Amino acid sequence: MFRGRSGYWCNLASFAALIAVNLAAAALPSGVRRYEAPSSGFQVLLTPGTYSFSIWLLIYGLLGGWVLYPLLRTNREPFSASPLPVNFLLSCILSIVWVTLGDQHPLLSLTALLLQVIVTASMYRRTRQILRPAAVEVWFVRLPFSLYFGWISLITLASIDTLWDHTRGHEGNLWQPGLTLFLLLVGLAVACLVGFRWRDAIIPLTFAWGYGAITAMPQPYRVVFIVSGAGALALVVYSLWISFLRTYERD
């Protein structure tokens, strides 16, 4: 479908549209996610904040390198990664839909995120199948998609938690943190399984960053604070073990 560098140009157009929509959403009051009550649990990850949302700057910066490098490089420089224009276009469209919907339509927003997880997982898998990647491919192919897939997965868990909270109407009861704790355990399992399968230490580190954001914010339930903090610490240790394991297997 795409020949030569046309796929890379398609990626550039998709990425430019995504950045434009994000900038517009940040500038317009309707594009800012707001909550009537203080954010708790996974909702912290959907609330604009310096800690949790600073990772988006890193992700978009690295994705910008992935988009621009193939167009600017010389033919002598190594870059064997496929442009993945169709998948990346779908990912950008779904991200635009999610940003546009905001928290006004939580069910539709969650649907867009679930589809985006599937598309991003496909791209992530392709990047992990590159044999002996060059340094530039590690930085501008593997790293951005590890961060992107990990963070989108976390945001999806946050949206599930928020949708449940929205449906329950903020009812106060002993079982309210139950789903949050369950999702924390699901995220922990996903990070460990994916990280071990692909020997990727970035995935658990990304989840650790999100869990740290949850711990850093005031929580109405102490058990959520304890589990998220312990999970963040465990994921950091696990990512270090994955790094040592990958180095050992490489030797």
N, C-alpha and C positions, 0 to 999 in steps of 0.2 A: 504493500500500500504506500509506504514511504520509501523513497530512494535517496541515496546520497545523504545530504545533510538536512533534508526536508523534515525528518523526524525531530531533529534537534531544534529546528526553527519552530515547529509545532509546540515543542516543550516551552520555548521562550514565550510564545504567545499565551499559552495556558498559564504560565507562571506570572506573567505580567498582569493578566486578568485577575488572578488570585490576590496578588499584592494590592491592586487597585481597589478591589472590593473590601479587603481588610482595612485599608487606610480610610475608605469611605465609612465603614462601619464604626471605626474608632472616632471619626470626626462627628458623626451624627448621633444625637441622643438616643434615637430609636435603635441604634446598633449596639448600645452598651447593655450588657447583661446586668440585671438588677434583681435583688431579692428583698422581699419585705422584711424578712427576719435575717439576723446575722448568719452567714454561711457556716455550715458545720459539716463534718464528715467529708465525703467526696465533693460536696458543693464548693469547697474551697478551690478546687481545680478549675471550676467554671467562672470564678469571680476574678475580674481583672485585678491583679496584684503583682508587685514587683518580683516577689519570690517565684511563684509558680509559673507566671506567664513570661518570665524572661527567657525561658527555654524556647518559646516560639521564635524569638529573635535569632537564636542560634540555629534552629532548624531551618528557618527561611534563608538565613545567610549561607548555610551549607548547601541547601537546595539551589540557591542562586549560583553557587560554584558549579554544581552538577549541570545546570542548564547552560551556563556561559562557557565553561572550559572547552567542551567539544567544538564550539563555534570559533573560539579564539586560538586554539592550539594549532601547531604546525603538524604536518603529516608524520614527522619523525618522532613526535612525542607519543608514548604509549597510552592508549585508551581503548580498551576492548569492550567496554560496557555498552549494551544496547540502549538506544534512546527511550524505548518503551513509551512511544507517544500516545497510544490509545489508552493505556492504563493510567498514565500521568494526567491525560486530559480528563478522564473520568474522575480521578482523585481530586483534581482541582475543581471540577464542577460540583462534586459532592461537598467539598469544603466550602465552596461559595454558598451552596444551599444552606449548609449548617450555620454559617456566619449570618446569612440573611434572615433566617428564621429566628435566631436568637433564642430566648426563653419564652417566646410568645406561643410557640407550638411545640411543646416538649416531645410529643409522640413522633411527629414528623422529623424533628431534629434528631431524635434517637435513631430513627430509621435511616436517615442519611449517614449518620456516623457508623452504624452497623455495616452498611454497604461500603463505606470508605475503609473500614477495617479489612474487609475481604479484598478490596482492590489493592490496598497498601501492602497487605500480606503477600500478595502475588508478586509485587515489585520487590519487596524485601527478599523473598525467596530467590528471585532471579539474581539479585546482587550478591547473595551468599554463594552462588554457584560459580562465581568467577574464580578460576584457578590461578593461584599465584598473582594476585593483583599488584599492580605498581603502586607506589606511594600515593600518587595523585588519585588513584582509584579507591584507595583506602579512605582518604579524606573526603573526597567529593562524590563517592558512590556508596560505599558501605556505611560510613558513619552517618550521613544524613538520613538514610532510609532506616537505619537502626533506631535513631532518635525519633523519626517520624512515626514509624510503626508502633514503637513503645508508647509514645505520648498519646497517639490517637486511641490506642487500646485503653489507656488510663482515662482519657476524656469520655470514652464510651461507657466505662464503668461509672463514672461520675454522673453521666446523663441518666443512667438507669436508676441510680440512687435518687437523683433529683426528681425524676418522673414519679417514682414511688412516693416520695415526700409530698409532691404536688397532688397526687391522687388521694393520699390520706388526709390532706388538708391540715398538715402540721399537728396531728393529734398527738397528745402527750401520753405515752404509756411505756411500760417497761420493755416492750418489744420493738420500739422505734429504732434503736441502733442495730437490730438484728440483721437487716439487709446490708447495712454498711459494713458490719463485721464480716458477713459472708462474702461480700464483694472484695474486701481487703484480702481475704484468703484466696479468692479466685485470682486476683491480680498477682499475688505472691506465687501461686502455682504456675500461672502463665509465664511470668518472668523467668522462673527457674527452668521450666521445660524448654522454652524457646532458646534461652541462653545456653543450656546444655546441648541441645540438638545441634545448634550452629556454632557452638563455642564462641558465643558473642557476649562479651562482658558489658556491652553498652546497654543492652535491653534491661538487665536487672538494675543497672545504675539509673536508667531513666525512671523506672518504677520507684526506686529509692528516693529520687528527687521529688516525685509526686507525694509519696508517703511522708517525706519530710515537711512538705508544704502543709499537709493535713495536721501534722504534729505541732507545727509552729503557730497555728491559729487556735484561739480559745475554743475548746470543745465542751458542749453541755454534758457529754457522757465521758467519764474518765476512762472507761474501757476502750473507747475509740482512740483516745490519746495514747494509751499504753500499747495497743496492738499496732497502730500505725508507726509509732516510734520504734518498737521492736522489729517490725517488718522492714523499716528503712535501714536499720543497723544490720539486720540479717542479709539483706540484699546487697549491701556494700561489701560485706565479707564474702558473700557468694560470688560477686563479680570478680573479686581478687582471686578467688580459687579458680574461676573459669580462665582468668588470664594466665595463671601458673599452669593450668592443665593444657591450655593451647600451646604455650611455650614448650612444655615437656613433650607433647606429641609431635611438635614441629622438629625438635631435636632428635 
